[in-house]
Amino acid sequence: MQKTHIHSVLFALLAGVSVAVSAAEPVPLQATQPVHTQATTPAAAEAGKVNLNVADASTLERELLGIGAVKASAIVEYRTANGAFASVDDLLEVKGIGAATLEKNRDRLSIN
């Protein structure tokens, strides 16, 4: 008798779940768009890093933390005036870029 009661309760529970699932509104599927990323070099694309020696101001602004339009332009201007960055630490030579900003972005930067 107890076994029959457990089976009845279990059947009612599963039937209720089945009705709830079939009565729920369907979620429309959305077509996914491929994500296009533009990297300056294949190595930079694989590593997901911003190359300080070739990135333009809009890329620097978009990809780096704490870098707005003014600082991004300053980085490009410094590179134009002084040549390529020899190391990521050379970013400290750019006016407006401090150690905290460099450390926030160190893992995002490359010079290759």
N, C-alpha and C positions, 0 to 999 in steps of 0.2 A: 504494500500500500504506500509506504513512504517513498519507494523508488518511483512509483507512478506519479506521485505528487511532485517530486523533483523534476521529472521529465516534463510534466505539464507546465511548471513554472519556467523551465528552460525554453520550452517551445514558445511560450507566450513572449518571453524576453527577446528571443531571436526574431520572432515574427514582427514585434514592434520595431526593432532595429531595421529590419528589411523594409518595412513600410516607410519609416522615417528617411531612409536613404533614397528610396525611389520617389518619394514625394518632394525631396529637396530640389530647389531650382538648379538647373544645370549651370555650371560655370563655363562661360564662353571661352574657347581657346583663342589665344592671340598669336598671330604669326610673329615669329621672332626675326629680328633683323640682324644680319651679321654685323659684328662690331669691326670697324675698320680703324686700325691704328696706323699712324704714320711714324715710322722710326727713321732716324738718320742713318743708322747702320744696322745690319743684321744682328751684330753682337748686342747693340743697345736694345733692340727689340726683344731679344731673348732674355736679357737681364731685366728689362723693364725700367731701365735707368735713363735719366736725362743727361745727354752729353753736353757738358758746359761749353765745349769748343765749337759746336755747330747748331745748338738749339736757338731758335729765334725768341724774341721777347714774349710773344703770346704763349709759346710752349712753356717757357720758364714760369710765367705767371700762372698758367693752368696746372702744371704738374708739381710745383714746389710749395711747401707750406710757408706762410708768412711772406711770400713774395708777391707784391702787387705790380701794377704797371710801371711805377716809377723805379722800383728796384730791379725789375726785369730789364728795363731799358738801360739802367746803369751797368748791369752785367754785360750786356751786348756792347755798350759803348767802351767799357774797360777792355773787353776782348779785342775790339777793333783798334783801340789806341796802343795796347800793350802786347798784342799777340795772344797765342793760345795759352790756356791755363796749363801749367806743368803738373799741378796736383789739385785735388779738390780743395785743399787748405788755402790755395791762392785766392779763393773766393773771399776770404777775409780782407783782401786788399781793396775790394769794391766798397765804395762809400755807401753806408747804410746797411751793410751786411755784418752782423756780429757773430760771436761764437755760438750764441743760442740758436740763431737761425741756421747756421751751418750744421750744428749737431742735429737739429730737427730734420734736416734734409740729407745728411751724409749718406744714408743708405739708398737714396733716390738719385744720387749723382755719379757721373763717370766723366772721364776726360778722353776716353778712347772713341 
